[in-house]
Amino acid sequence: MITKKNILYSTFIGLPVKIVNSSQRKLVGLEGTVTDETKNLITLEKADGKEVKVQKVACVFRFTLDSGEDVDIDGNSIAFRPYERPKKV
């Protein structure tokens, strides 16, 4: 189970996410479910089924955990490959 303590060590795939701040203003407010993650990108599936690729370093993400808690994470702190993140965080 993903919690506030271990979210940086977990995979984000399947979590609901909202972009709360971005250097690209048109991305602010974008919501969806994480479908893929690479070193520099997070792929979101919006409610209408379209996929959007978003740069990690340009955004602050608000992930909603299974418990209903919201966690804000700066994209700069997660700009690693998912399998490398536990070693670097």
PDB file with one MODEL, atoms N, CA, C and O in Angstrom:
MODEL        1
ATOM      1  N   MET A   1       0.844  -1.178   0.000  1.00  0.00           N
ATOM      2  CA  MET A   1       0.000   0.000   0.000  1.00  0.00           C
ATOM      3  C   MET A   1       0.890   1.242   0.000  1.00  0.00           C
ATOM      4  O   MET A   1       1.870   1.317   0.742  1.00  0.00           O
ATOM      5  N   ILE A   2       0.546   2.192  -0.820  1.00  0.00           N
ATOM      6  CA  ILE A   2       1.320   3.417  -0.939  1.00  0.00           C
ATOM      7  C   ILE A   2       0.840   4.417   0.124  1.00  0.00           C
ATOM      8  O   ILE A   2      -0.357   4.672   0.257  1.00  0.00           O
ATOM      9  N   THR A   3       1.804   4.980   0.881  1.00  0.00           N
ATOM     10  CA  THR A   3       1.506   5.971   1.908  1.00  0.00           C
ATOM     11  C   THR A   3       2.334   7.226   1.644  1.00  0.00           C
ATOM     12  O   THR A   3       3.154   7.259   0.726  1.00  0.00           O
ATOM     13  N   LYS A   4       2.111   8.261   2.461  1.00  0.00           N
ATOM     14  CA  LYS A   4       2.893   9.493   2.325  1.00  0.00           C
ATOM     15  C   LYS A   4       4.376   9.225   2.544  1.00  0.00           C
ATOM     16  O   LYS A   4       5.225   9.859   1.918  1.00  0.00           O
ATOM     17  N   LYS A   5       4.687   8.286   3.432  1.00  0.00           N
ATOM     18  CA  LYS A   5       6.088   7.993   3.756  1.00  0.00           C
ATOM     19  C   LYS A   5       6.819   7.292   2.626  1.00  0.00           C
ATOM     20  O   LYS A   5       7.999   7.556   2.397  1.00  0.00           O
ATOM     21  N   ASN A   6       6.136   6.400   1.916  1.00  0.00           N
ATOM     22  CA  ASN A   6       6.846   5.584   0.921  1.00  0.00           C
ATOM     23  C   ASN A   6       6.501   5.919  -0.532  1.00  0.00           C
ATOM     24  O   ASN A   6       6.904   5.185  -1.435  1.00  0.00           O
ATOM     25  N   ILE A   7       5.778   6.992  -0.777  1.00  0.00           N
ATOM     26  CA  ILE A   7       5.356   7.285  -2.153  1.00  0.00           C
ATOM     27  C   ILE A   7       6.544   7.542  -3.078  1.00  0.00           C
ATOM     28  O   ILE A   7       6.492   7.183  -4.254  1.00  0.00           O
ATOM     29  N   LEU A   8       7.601   8.150  -2.575  1.00  0.00           N
ATOM     30  CA  LEU A   8       8.756   8.426  -3.433  1.00  0.00           C
ATOM     31  C   LEU A   8       9.499   7.155  -3.821  1.00  0.00           C
ATOM     32  O   LEU A   8      10.266   7.157  -4.784  1.00  0.00           O
ATOM     33  N   TYR A   9       9.283   6.084  -3.092  1.00  0.00           N
ATOM     34  CA  TYR A   9       9.941   4.809  -3.371  1.00  0.00           C
ATOM     35  C   TYR A   9       9.047   3.879  -4.184  1.00  0.00           C
ATOM     36  O   TYR A   9       9.466   2.784  -4.558  1.00  0.00           O
ATOM     37  N   SER A  10       7.836   4.303  -4.454  1.00  0.00           N
ATOM     38  CA  SER A  10       6.852   3.461  -5.140  1.00  0.00           C
ATOM     39  C   SER A  10       6.686   3.891  -6.591  1.00  0.00           C
ATOM     40  O   SER A  10       7.164   4.947  -7.006  1.00  0.00           O
ATOM     41  N   THR A  11       6.007   3.062  -7.337  1.00  0.00           N
ATOM     42  CA  THR A  11       5.655   3.424  -8.708  1.00  0.00           C
ATOM     43  C   THR A  11       4.361   4.245  -8.678  1.00  0.00           C
ATOM     44  O   THR A  11       3.493   4.021  -7.834  1.00  0.00           O
ATOM     45  N   PHE A  12       4.247   5.175  -9.589  1.00  0.00           N
ATOM     46  CA  PHE A  12       3.075   6.047  -9.641  1.00  0.00           C
ATOM     47  C   PHE A  12       1.995   5.513 -10.571  1.00  0.00           C
ATOM     48  O   PHE A  12       0.891   6.057 -10.606  1.00  0.00           O
ATOM     49  N   ILE A  13       2.288   4.473 -11.313  1.00  0.00           N
ATOM     50  CA  ILE A  13       1.334   3.944 -12.294  1.00  0.00           C
ATOM     51  C   ILE A  13       0.061   3.486 -11.586  1.00  0.00           C
ATOM     52  O   ILE A  13       0.105   2.715 -10.627  1.00  0.00           O
ATOM     53  N   GLY A  14      -1.063   3.974 -12.079  1.00  0.00           N
ATOM     54  CA  GLY A  14      -2.359   3.629 -11.518  1.00  0.00           C
ATOM     55  C   GLY A  14      -2.896   4.653 -10.539  1.00  0.00           C
ATOM     56  O   GLY A  14      -4.066   4.581 -10.163  1.00  0.00           O
ATOM     57  N   LEU A  15      -2.076   5.609 -10.112  1.00  0.00           N
ATOM     58  CA  LEU A  15      -2.534   6.618  -9.162  1.00  0.00           C
ATOM     59  C   LEU A  15      -3.218   7.787  -9.870  1.00  0.00           C
ATOM     60  O   LEU A  15      -2.769   8.215 -10.934  1.00  0.00           O
ATOM     61  N   PRO A  16      -4.295   8.303  -9.289  1.00  0.00           N
ATOM     62  CA  PRO A  16      -4.893   9.535  -9.812  1.00  0.00           C
ATOM     63  C   PRO A  16      -3.953  10.701  -9.527  1.00  0.00           C
ATOM     64  O   PRO A  16      -3.330  10.751  -8.467  1.00  0.00           O
ATOM     65  N   VAL A  17      -3.848  11.631 -10.463  1.00  0.00           N
ATOM     66  CA  VAL A  17      -2.928  12.758 -10.315  1.00  0.00           C
ATOM     67  C   VAL A  17      -3.544  14.017 -10.903  1.00  0.00           C
ATOM     68  O   VAL A  17      -4.338  13.968 -11.843  1.00  0.00           O
ATOM     69  N   LYS A  18      -3.154  15.149 -10.320  1.00  0.00           N
ATOM     70  CA  LYS A  18      -3.568  16.456 -10.829  1.00  0.00           C
ATOM     71  C   LYS A  18      -2.328  17.339 -10.832  1.00  0.00           C
ATOM     72  O   LYS A  18      -1.514  17.272  -9.911  1.00  0.00           O
ATOM     73  N   ILE A  19      -2.182  18.157 -11.852  1.00  0.00           N
ATOM     74  CA  ILE A  19      -1.069  19.092 -11.917  1.00  0.00           C
ATOM     75  C   ILE A  19      -1.519  20.389 -11.241  1.00  0.00           C
ATOM     76  O   ILE A  19      -2.452  21.050 -11.697  1.00  0.00           O
ATOM     77  N   VAL A  20      -0.833  20.742 -10.139  1.00  0.00           N
ATOM     78  CA  VAL A  20      -1.245  21.916  -9.372  1.00  0.00           C
ATOM     79  C   VAL A  20      -0.407  23.153  -9.677  1.00  0.00           C
ATOM     80  O   VAL A  20      -0.822  24.271  -9.375  1.00  0.00           O
ATOM     81  N   ASN A  21       0.767  22.962 -10.271  1.00  0.00           N
ATOM     82  CA  ASN A  21       1.601  24.091 -10.663  1.00  0.00           C
ATOM     83  C   ASN A  21       2.502  23.639 -11.799  1.00  0.00           C
ATOM     84  O   ASN A  21       2.954  22.494 -11.832  1.00  0.00           O
ATOM     85  N   SER A  22       2.757  24.547 -12.727  1.00  0.00           N
ATOM     86  CA  SER A  22       3.602  24.204 -13.860  1.00  0.00           C
ATOM     87  C   SER A  22       4.150  25.464 -14.505  1.00  0.00           C
ATOM     88  O   SER A  22       3.527  26.525 -14.462  1.00  0.00           O
ATOM     89  N   SER A  23       5.315  25.332 -15.098  1.00  0.00           N
ATOM     90  CA  SER A  23       5.860  26.447 -15.874  1.00  0.00           C
ATOM     91  C   SER A  23       5.080  26.618 -17.178  1.00  0.00           C
ATOM     92  O   SER A  23       5.127  27.677 -17.805  1.00  0.00           O
ATOM     93  N   GLN A  24       4.371  25.575 -17.573  1.00  0.00           N
ATOM     94  CA  GLN A  24       3.484  25.636 -18.742  1.00  0.00           C
ATOM     95  C   GLN A  24       2.057  25.800 -18.223  1.00  0.00           C
ATOM     96  O   GLN A  24       1.424  24.818 -17.834  1.00  0.00           O
ATOM     97  N   ARG A  25       1.556  27.008 -18.213  1.00  0.00           N
ATOM     98  CA  ARG A  25       0.273  27.336 -17.582  1.00  0.00           C
ATOM     99  C   ARG A  25      -0.903  26.513 -18.107  1.00  0.00           C
ATOM    100  O   ARG A  25      -1.866  26.285 -17.373  1.00  0.00           O
ATOM    101  N   LYS A  26      -0.844  26.071 -19.347  1.00  0.00           N
ATOM    102  CA  LYS A  26      -1.973  25.298 -19.887  1.00  0.00           C
ATOM    103  C   LYS A  26      -2.088  23.916 -19.241  1.00  0.00           C
ATOM    104  O   LYS A  26      -3.124  23.264 -19.374  1.00  0.00           O
ATOM    105  N   LEU A  27      -1.043  23.456 -18.542  1.00  0.00           N
ATOM    106  CA  LEU A  27      -1.080  22.155 -17.885  1.00  0.00           C
ATOM    107  C   LEU A  27      -1.692  22.206 -16.487  1.00  0.00           C
ATOM    108  O   LEU A  27      -2.120  21.176 -15.967  1.00  0.00           O
ATOM    109  N   VAL A  28      -1.739  23.381 -15.875  1.00  0.00           N
ATOM    110  CA  VAL A  28      -2.281  23.512 -14.526  1.00  0.00           C
ATOM    111  C   VAL A  28      -3.748  23.095 -14.526  1.00  0.00           C
ATOM    112  O   VAL A  28      -4.541  23.576 -15.336  1.00  0.00           O
ATOM    113  N   GLY A  29      -4.096  22.209 -13.621  1.00  0.00           N
ATOM    114  CA  GLY A  29      -5.468  21.710 -13.534  1.00  0.00           C
ATOM    115  C   GLY A  29      -5.706  20.416 -14.288  1.00  0.00           C
ATOM    116  O   GLY A  29      -6.769  19.809 -14.152  1.00  0.00           O
ATOM    117  N   LEU A  30      -4.742  19.986 -15.077  1.00  0.00           N
ATOM    118  CA  LEU A  30      -4.878  18.736 -15.828  1.00  0.00           C
ATOM    119  C   LEU A  30      -4.952  17.565 -14.857  1.00  0.00           C
ATOM    120  O   LEU A  30      -4.127  17.452 -13.950  1.00  0.00           O
ATOM    121  N   GLU A  31      -5.940  16.695 -15.047  1.00  0.00           N
ATOM    122  CA  GLU A  31      -6.144  15.551 -14.155  1.00  0.00           C
ATOM    123  C   GLU A  31      -6.217  14.270 -14.954  1.00  0.00           C
ATOM    124  O   GLU A  31      -6.592  14.268 -16.126  1.00  0.00           O
ATOM    125  N   GLY A  32      -5.855  13.185 -14.304  1.00  0.00           N
ATOM    126  CA  GLY A  32      -5.953  11.884 -14.946  1.00  0.00           C
ATOM    127  C   GLY A  32      -5.338  10.806 -14.080  1.00  0.00           C
ATOM    128  O   GLY A  32      -5.057  11.008 -12.898  1.00  0.00           O
ATOM    129  N   THR A  33      -5.136   9.654 -14.699  1.00  0.00           N
ATOM    130  CA  THR A  33      -4.516   8.518 -14.036  1.00  0.00           C
ATOM    131  C   THR A  33      -3.185   8.242 -14.705  1.00  0.00           C
ATOM    132  O   THR A  33      -3.088   8.256 -15.932  1.00  0.00           O
ATOM    133  N   VAL A  34      -2.159   7.990 -13.905  1.00  0.00           N
ATOM    134  CA  VAL A  34      -0.827   7.728 -14.449  1.00  0.00           C
ATOM    135  C   VAL A  34      -0.841   6.360 -15.137  1.00  0.00           C
ATOM    136  O   VAL A  34      -1.170   5.347 -14.519  1.00  0.00           O
ATOM    137  N   THR A  35      -0.479   6.344 -16.427  1.00  0.00           N
ATOM    138  CA  THR A  35      -0.435   5.089 -17.174  1.00  0.00           C
ATOM    139  C   THR A  35       0.981   4.642 -17.485  1.00  0.00           C
ATOM    140  O   THR A  35       1.214   3.466 -17.762  1.00  0.00           O
ATOM    141  N   ASP A  36       1.937   5.575 -17.443  1.00  0.00           N
ATOM    142  CA  ASP A  36       3.333   5.224 -17.719  1.00  0.00           C
ATOM    143  C   ASP A  36       4.232   6.285 -17.102  1.00  0.00           C
ATOM    144  O   ASP A  36       3.822   7.423 -16.877  1.00  0.00           O
ATOM    145  N   GLU A  37       5.475   5.877 -16.833  1.00  0.00           N
ATOM    146  CA  GLU A  37       6.441   6.798 -16.259  1.00  0.00           C
ATOM    147  C   GLU A  37       7.818   6.476 -16.804  1.00  0.00           C
ATOM    148  O   GLU A  37       8.227   5.315 -16.830  1.00  0.00           O
ATOM    149  N   THR A  38       8.531   7.501 -17.239  1.00  0.00           N
ATOM    150  CA  THR A  38       9.913   7.342 -17.678  1.00  0.00           C
ATOM    151  C   THR A  38      10.768   8.287 -16.842  1.00  0.00           C
ATOM    152  O   THR A  38      10.289   8.877 -15.873  1.00  0.00           O
ATOM    153  N   LYS A  39      12.023   8.426 -17.217  1.00  0.00           N
ATOM    154  CA  LYS A  39      12.925   9.298 -16.473  1.00  0.00           C
ATOM    155  C   LYS A  39      12.421  10.738 -16.459  1.00  0.00           C
ATOM    156  O   LYS A  39      12.463  11.392 -15.417  1.00  0.00           O
ATOM    157  N   ASN A  40      11.954  11.232 -17.576  1.00  0.00           N
ATOM    158  CA  ASN A  40      11.582  12.635 -17.688  1.00  0.00           C
ATOM    159  C   ASN A  40      10.093  12.900 -17.880  1.00  0.00           C
ATOM    160  O   ASN A  40       9.665  14.052 -17.800  1.00  0.00           O
ATOM    161  N   LEU A  41       9.301  11.873 -18.129  1.00  0.00           N
ATOM    162  CA  LEU A  41       7.892  12.070 -18.465  1.00  0.00           C
ATOM    163  C   LEU A  41       6.960  11.226 -17.596  1.00  0.00           C
ATOM    164  O   LEU A  41       7.307  10.133 -17.148  1.00  0.00           O
ATOM    165  N   ILE A  42       5.774  11.770 -17.376  1.00  0.00           N
ATOM    166  CA  ILE A  42       4.665  11.003 -16.808  1.00  0.00           C
ATOM    167  C   ILE A  42       3.549  11.054 -17.842  1.00  0.00           C
ATOM    168  O   ILE A  42       3.204  12.127 -18.337  1.00  0.00           O
ATOM    169  N   THR A  43       2.989   9.900 -18.164  1.00  0.00           N
ATOM    170  CA  THR A  43       1.884   9.817 -19.111  1.00  0.00           C
ATOM    171  C   THR A  43       0.586   9.691 -18.327  1.00  0.00           C
ATOM    172  O   THR A  43       0.431   8.794 -17.498  1.00  0.00           O
ATOM    173  N   LEU A  44      -0.345  10.601 -18.600  1.00  0.00           N
ATOM    174  CA  LEU A  44      -1.644  10.610 -17.929  1.00  0.00           C
ATOM    175  C   LEU A  44      -2.736  10.221 -18.906  1.00  0.00           C
ATOM    176  O   LEU A  44      -2.699  10.603 -20.076  1.00  0.00           O
ATOM    177  N   GLU A  45      -3.701   9.467 -18.428  1.00  0.00           N
ATOM    178  CA  GLU A  45      -4.898   9.196 -19.217  1.00  0.00           C
ATOM    179  C   GLU A  45      -6.012  10.046 -18.631  1.00  0.00           C
ATOM    180  O   GLU A  45      -6.412   9.854 -17.483  1.00  0.00           O
ATOM    181  N   LYS A  46      -6.511  10.988 -19.426  1.00  0.00           N
ATOM    182  CA  LYS A  46      -7.574  11.875 -18.983  1.00  0.00           C
ATOM    183  C   LYS A  46      -8.900  11.123 -18.972  1.00  0.00           C
ATOM    184  O   LYS A  46      -8.992   9.999 -19.467  1.00  0.00           O
ATOM    185  N   ALA A  47      -9.924  11.752 -18.405  1.00  0.00           N
ATOM    186  CA  ALA A  47     -11.246  11.139 -18.293  1.00  0.00           C
ATOM    187  C   ALA A  47     -11.835  10.793 -19.646  1.00  0.00           C
ATOM    188  O   ALA A  47     -12.607   9.840 -19.759  1.00  0.00           O
ATOM    189  N   ASP A  48     -11.479  11.559 -20.686  1.00  0.00           N
ATOM    190  CA  ASP A  48     -12.019  11.291 -22.018  1.00  0.00           C
ATOM    191  C   ASP A  48     -11.246  10.196 -22.760  1.00  0.00           C
ATOM    192  O   ASP A  48     -11.556   9.891 -23.912  1.00  0.00           O
ATOM    193  N   GLY A  49     -10.245   9.607 -22.105  1.00  0.00           N
ATOM    194  CA  GLY A  49      -9.496   8.503 -22.704  1.00  0.00           C
ATOM    195  C   GLY A  49      -8.233   8.913 -23.435  1.00  0.00           C
ATOM    196  O   GLY A  49      -7.451   8.053 -23.841  1.00  0.00           O
ATOM    197  N   LYS A  50      -8.018  10.206 -23.611  1.00  0.00           N
ATOM    198  CA  LYS A  50      -6.811  10.680 -24.298  1.00  0.00           C
ATOM    199  C   LYS A  50      -5.619  10.633 -23.356  1.00  0.00           C
ATOM    200  O   LYS A  50      -5.743  10.879 -22.156  1.00  0.00           O
ATOM    201  N   GLU A  51      -4.452  10.311 -23.928  1.00  0.00           N
ATOM    202  CA  GLU A  51      -3.229  10.281 -23.142  1.00  0.00           C
ATOM    203  C   GLU A  51      -2.425  11.551 -23.382  1.00  0.00           C
ATOM    204  O   GLU A  51      -2.333  12.039 -24.509  1.00  0.00           O
ATOM    205  N   VAL A  52      -1.846  12.077 -22.312  1.00  0.00           N
ATOM    206  CA  VAL A  52      -1.045  13.289 -22.363  1.00  0.00           C
ATOM    207  C   VAL A  52       0.287  12.993 -21.688  1.00  0.00           C
ATOM    208  O   VAL A  52       0.327  12.435 -20.591  1.00  0.00           O
ATOM    209  N   LYS A  53       1.384  13.374 -22.353  1.00  0.00           N
ATOM    210  CA  LYS A  53       2.709  13.214 -21.769  1.00  0.00           C
ATOM    211  C   LYS A  53       3.144  14.550 -21.190  1.00  0.00           C
ATOM    212  O   LYS A  53       3.074  15.581 -21.857  1.00  0.00           O
ATOM    213  N   VAL A  54       3.594  14.520 -19.934  1.00  0.00           N
ATOM    214  CA  VAL A  54       3.944  15.729 -19.212  1.00  0.00           C
ATOM    215  C   VAL A  54       5.368  15.586 -18.680  1.00  0.00           C
ATOM    216  O   VAL A  54       5.735  14.548 -18.129  1.00  0.00           O
ATOM    217  N   GLN A  55       6.163  16.643 -18.852  1.00  0.00           N
ATOM    218  CA  GLN A  55       7.520  16.623 -18.309  1.00  0.00           C
ATOM    219  C   GLN A  55       7.471  16.730 -16.795  1.00  0.00           C
ATOM    220  O   GLN A  55       6.724  17.536 -16.240  1.00  0.00           O
ATOM    221  N   LYS A  56       8.279  15.905 -16.135  1.00  0.00           N
ATOM    222  CA  LYS A  56       8.298  15.915 -14.678  1.00  0.00           C
ATOM    223  C   LYS A  56       8.839  17.229 -14.121  1.00  0.00           C
ATOM    224  O   LYS A  56       8.253  17.802 -13.203  1.00  0.00           O
ATOM    225  N   VAL A  57       9.955  17.707 -14.673  1.00  0.00           N
ATOM    226  CA  VAL A  57      10.619  18.875 -14.089  1.00  0.00           C
ATOM    227  C   VAL A  57       9.825  20.165 -14.228  1.00  0.00           C
ATOM    228  O   VAL A  57      10.135  21.143 -13.548  1.00  0.00           O
ATOM    229  N   ALA A  58       8.840  20.198 -15.063  1.00  0.00           N
ATOM    230  CA  ALA A  58       8.071  21.416 -15.293  1.00  0.00           C
ATOM    231  C   ALA A  58       6.862  21.532 -14.375  1.00  0.00           C
ATOM    232  O   ALA A  58       6.158  22.541 -14.420  1.00  0.00           O
ATOM    233  N   CYS A  59       6.601  20.515 -13.534  1.00  0.00           N
ATOM    234  CA  CYS A  59       5.324  20.465 -12.824  1.00  0.00           C
ATOM    235  C   CYS A  59       5.455  20.113 -11.348  1.00  0.00           C
ATOM    236  O   CYS A  59       6.454  19.554 -10.897  1.00  0.00           O
ATOM    237  N   VAL A  60       4.398  20.467 -10.616  1.00  0.00           N
ATOM    238  CA  VAL A  60       4.179  19.964  -9.264  1.00  0.00           C
ATOM    239  C   VAL A  60       2.920  19.107  -9.357  1.00  0.00           C
ATOM    240  O   VAL A  60       1.869  19.569  -9.801  1.00  0.00           O
ATOM    241  N   PHE A  61       3.043  17.850  -8.930  1.00  0.00           N
ATOM    242  CA  PHE A  61       1.959  16.880  -9.060  1.00  0.00           C
ATOM    243  C   PHE A  61       1.272  16.665  -7.718  1.00  0.00           C
ATOM    244  O   PHE A  61       1.928  16.651  -6.677  1.00  0.00           O
ATOM    245  N   ARG A  62      -0.059  16.496  -7.741  1.00  0.00           N
ATOM    246  CA  ARG A  62      -0.820  16.128  -6.548  1.00  0.00           C
ATOM    247  C   ARG A  62      -1.376  14.725  -6.784  1.00  0.00           C
ATOM    248  O   ARG A  62      -2.327  14.531  -7.542  1.00  0.00           O
ATOM    249  N   PHE A  63      -0.756  13.754  -6.113  1.00  0.00           N
ATOM    250  CA  PHE A  63      -1.183  12.367  -6.223  1.00  0.00           C
ATOM    251  C   PHE A  63      -2.212  12.075  -5.141  1.00  0.00           C
ATOM    252  O   PHE A  63      -2.068  12.526  -4.005  1.00  0.00           O
ATOM    253  N   THR A  64      -3.251  11.322  -5.491  1.00  0.00           N
ATOM    254  CA  THR A  64      -4.253  10.890  -4.532  1.00  0.00           C
ATOM    255  C   THR A  64      -3.988   9.432  -4.200  1.00  0.00           C
ATOM    256  O   THR A  64      -4.011   8.569  -5.079  1.00  0.00           O
ATOM    257  N   LEU A  65      -3.735   9.164  -2.926  1.00  0.00           N
ATOM    258  CA  LEU A  65      -3.414   7.813  -2.477  1.00  0.00           C
ATOM    259  C   LEU A  65      -4.680   6.994  -2.278  1.00  0.00           C
ATOM    260  O   LEU A  65      -5.786   7.532  -2.301  1.00  0.00           O
ATOM    261  N   ASP A  66      -4.512   5.689  -2.083  1.00  0.00           N
ATOM    262  CA  ASP A  66      -5.655   4.800  -1.870  1.00  0.00           C
ATOM    263  C   ASP A  66      -6.466   5.195  -0.633  1.00  0.00           C
ATOM    264  O   ASP A  66      -7.675   4.969  -0.578  1.00  0.00           O
ATOM    265  N   SER A  67      -5.792   5.786   0.356  1.00  0.00           N
ATOM    266  CA  SER A  67      -6.460   6.193   1.589  1.00  0.00           C
ATOM    267  C   SER A  67      -7.254   7.488   1.420  1.00  0.00           C
ATOM    268  O   SER A  67      -7.975   7.893   2.331  1.00  0.00           O
ATOM    269  N   GLY A  68      -7.127   8.137   0.269  1.00  0.00           N
ATOM    270  CA  GLY A  68      -7.824   9.389   0.008  1.00  0.00           C
ATOM    271  C   GLY A  68      -6.983  10.611   0.285  1.00  0.00           C
ATOM    272  O   GLY A  68      -7.411  11.730   0.000  1.00  0.00           O
ATOM    273  N   GLU A  69      -5.790  10.427   0.837  1.00  0.00           N
ATOM    274  CA  GLU A  69      -4.887  11.540   1.110  1.00  0.00           C
ATOM    275  C   GLU A  69      -4.306  12.089  -0.182  1.00  0.00           C
ATOM    276  O   GLU A  69      -4.101  11.353  -1.147  1.00  0.00           O
ATOM    277  N   ASP A  70      -4.044  13.388  -0.191  1.00  0.00           N
ATOM    278  CA  ASP A  70      -3.368  14.024  -1.315  1.00  0.00           C
ATOM    279  C   ASP A  70      -1.931  14.332  -0.918  1.00  0.00           C
ATOM    280  O   ASP A  70      -1.669  14.792   0.193  1.00  0.00           O
ATOM    281  N   VAL A  71      -0.993  14.073  -1.845  1.00  0.00           N
ATOM    282  CA  VAL A  71       0.422  14.338  -1.621  1.00  0.00           C
ATOM    283  C   VAL A  71       0.937  15.147  -2.793  1.00  0.00           C
ATOM    284  O   VAL A  71       0.821  14.723  -3.943  1.00  0.00           O
ATOM    285  N   ASP A  72       1.514  16.326  -2.506  1.00  0.00           N
ATOM    286  CA  ASP A  72       2.114  17.154  -3.544  1.00  0.00           C
ATOM    287  C   ASP A  72       3.591  16.820  -3.671  1.00  0.00           C
ATOM    288  O   ASP A  72       4.313  16.771  -2.676  1.00  0.00           O
ATOM    289  N   ILE A  73       4.035  16.589  -4.903  1.00  0.00           N
ATOM    290  CA  ILE A  73       5.431  16.239  -5.162  1.00  0.00           C
ATOM    291  C   ILE A  73       5.946  17.096  -6.311  1.00  0.00           C
ATOM    292  O   ILE A  73       5.336  17.172  -7.377  1.00  0.00           O
ATOM    293  N   ASP A  74       7.080  17.738  -6.065  1.00  0.00           N
ATOM    294  CA  ASP A  74       7.737  18.534  -7.096  1.00  0.00           C
ATOM    295  C   ASP A  74       8.388  17.582  -8.094  1.00  0.00           C
ATOM    296  O   ASP A  74       9.074  16.640  -7.698  1.00  0.00           O
ATOM    297  N   GLY A  75       8.177  17.820  -9.363  1.00  0.00           N
ATOM    298  CA  GLY A  75       8.711  16.957 -10.407  1.00  0.00           C
ATOM    299  C   GLY A  75      10.223  16.859 -10.408  1.00  0.00           C
ATOM    300  O   GLY A  75      10.770  15.842 -10.832  1.00  0.00           O
ATOM    301  N   ASN A  76      10.919  17.899  -9.939  1.00  0.00           N
ATOM    302  CA  ASN A  76      12.381  17.842  -9.864  1.00  0.00           C
ATOM    303  C   ASN A  76      12.861  16.752  -8.923  1.00  0.00           C
ATOM    304  O   ASN A  76      13.928  16.178  -9.138  1.00  0.00           O
ATOM    305  N   SER A  77      12.092  16.459  -7.887  1.00  0.00           N
ATOM    306  CA  SER A  77      12.514  15.451  -6.911  1.00  0.00           C
ATOM    307  C   SER A  77      12.257  14.020  -7.379  1.00  0.00           C
ATOM    308  O   SER A  77      12.716  13.073  -6.741  1.00  0.00           O
ATOM    309  N   ILE A  78      11.534  13.852  -8.478  1.00  0.00           N
ATOM    310  CA  ILE A  78      11.245  12.499  -8.984  1.00  0.00           C
ATOM    311  C   ILE A  78      11.737  12.304 -10.413  1.00  0.00           C
ATOM    312  O   ILE A  78      11.304  11.378 -11.099  1.00  0.00           O
ATOM    313  N   ALA A  79      12.635  13.168 -10.861  1.00  0.00           N
ATOM    314  CA  ALA A  79      13.117  13.092 -12.243  1.00  0.00           C
ATOM    315  C   ALA A  79      14.197  12.030 -12.399  1.00  0.00           C
ATOM    316  O   ALA A  79      15.319  12.318 -12.816  1.00  0.00           O
ATOM    317  N   PHE A  80      13.840  10.811 -12.059  1.00  0.00           N
ATOM    318  CA  PHE A  80      14.706   9.641 -12.203  1.00  0.00           C
ATOM    319  C   PHE A  80      13.890   8.530 -12.829  1.00  0.00           C
ATOM    320  O   PHE A  80      12.662   8.602 -12.875  1.00  0.00           O
ATOM    321  N   ARG A  81      14.567   7.509 -13.307  1.00  0.00           N
ATOM    322  CA  ARG A  81      13.850   6.318 -13.761  1.00  0.00           C
ATOM    323  C   ARG A  81      13.169   5.703 -12.541  1.00  0.00           C
ATOM    324  O   ARG A  81      13.716   5.754 -11.440  1.00  0.00           O
ATOM    325  N   PRO A  82      11.989   5.126 -12.723  1.00  0.00           N
ATOM    326  CA  PRO A  82      11.260   4.596 -11.564  1.00  0.00           C
ATOM    327  C   PRO A  82      12.070   3.592 -10.743  1.00  0.00           C
ATOM    328  O   PRO A  82      11.972   3.583  -9.516  1.00  0.00           O
ATOM    329  N   TYR A  83      12.855   2.759 -11.392  1.00  0.00           N
ATOM    330  CA  TYR A  83      13.622   1.756 -10.648  1.00  0.00           C
ATOM    331  C   TYR A  83      14.876   2.328  -9.998  1.00  0.00           C
ATOM    332  O   TYR A  83      15.468   1.674  -9.140  1.00  0.00           O
ATOM    333  N   GLU A  84      15.301   3.543 -10.387  1.00  0.00           N
ATOM    334  CA  GLU A  84      16.467   4.187  -9.776  1.00  0.00           C
ATOM    335  C   GLU A  84      16.066   5.109  -8.613  1.00  0.00           C
ATOM    336  O   GLU A  84      16.906   5.454  -7.782  1.00  0.00           O
ATOM    337  N   ARG A  85      14.815   5.500  -8.554  1.00  0.00           N
ATOM    338  CA  ARG A  85      14.357   6.483  -7.567  1.00  0.00           C
ATOM    339  C   ARG A  85      14.641   6.076  -6.117  1.00  0.00           C
ATOM    340  O   ARG A  85      15.065   6.936  -5.345  1.00  0.00           O
ATOM    341  N   PRO A  86      14.436   4.833  -5.701  1.00  0.00           N
ATOM    342  CA  PRO A  86      14.721   4.479  -4.296  1.00  0.00           C
ATOM    343  C   PRO A  86      16.187   4.711  -3.898  1.00  0.00           C
ATOM    344  O   PRO A  86      16.465   5.015  -2.738  1.00  0.00           O
ATOM    345  N   LYS A  87      17.099   4.575  -4.818  1.00  0.00           N
ATOM    346  CA  LYS A  87      18.506   4.772  -4.506  1.00  0.00           C
ATOM    347  C   LYS A  87      18.878   6.249  -4.429  1.00  0.00           C
ATOM    348  O   LYS A  87      19.827   6.605  -3.730  1.00  0.00           O
ATOM    349  N   LYS A  88      18.147   7.120  -5.136  1.00  0.00           N
ATOM    350  CA  LYS A  88      18.541   8.510  -5.264  1.00  0.00           C
ATOM    351  C   LYS A  88      17.744   9.477  -4.401  1.00  0.00           C
ATOM    352  O   LYS A  88      18.154  10.622  -4.213  1.00  0.00           O
ATOM    353  N   VAL A  89      16.619   9.031  -3.879  1.00  0.00           N
ATOM    354  CA  VAL A  89      15.777   9.930  -3.077  1.00  0.00           C
ATOM    355  C   VAL A  89      16.257   9.964  -1.653  1.00  0.00           C
ATOM    356  O   VAL A  89      15.677  10.664  -0.823  1.00  0.00           O
TER     357      VAL A  89
ENDMDL
END
